[in-house]
Amino acid sequence: MEFIKREKDINDAKLLSPLVWAYVGDSVYELFVRTKLTNKSNAKPHKLHIESIKYVKAKAQADILKKIQDNLTEDEKDIVRRGRNTENHHVAKNANVADYSQSTGFEALIGYLYLTKQDERLEEILNMCIE
């Protein structure tokens, strides 16, 4: 994802709110999923959208986090915990509070890795998500 210039200094990125990490992580993960689906299919956009929802909805992200949890470093688990525990006054309409909290932790990890330019590790984790 080098085509997107990240101007934030790595140290500045580490100081951002976990909800900002999650905000960025949501976009990074969605782009990853959409790109994967587009590369393996020439389906119409509506069908691609329906398929992508299976990966990006809160329940799916919570399940993915459970699946990859044992492969995370202690620092990464801490990022997830911070994202999960950050007070958020919003819950998606199709998610329960627990799944939404877990998905926020997952997105925080993705955003954190992206913003701190840990591209190899980010790619490793993203590929674990789709396997």
Secondary structure by P-SEA (a helix, b strand, c coil): cccccccccaaaaaaccaaaaaaaaaaaaaaaaaaaaaaaccccaaaaaaaaaacccaaaaaaaaaaacccccaaaaaaaaaaaacccccccccccaaaaaaaaaaaaaaaaaaaacaaaaaaaaaaaaac
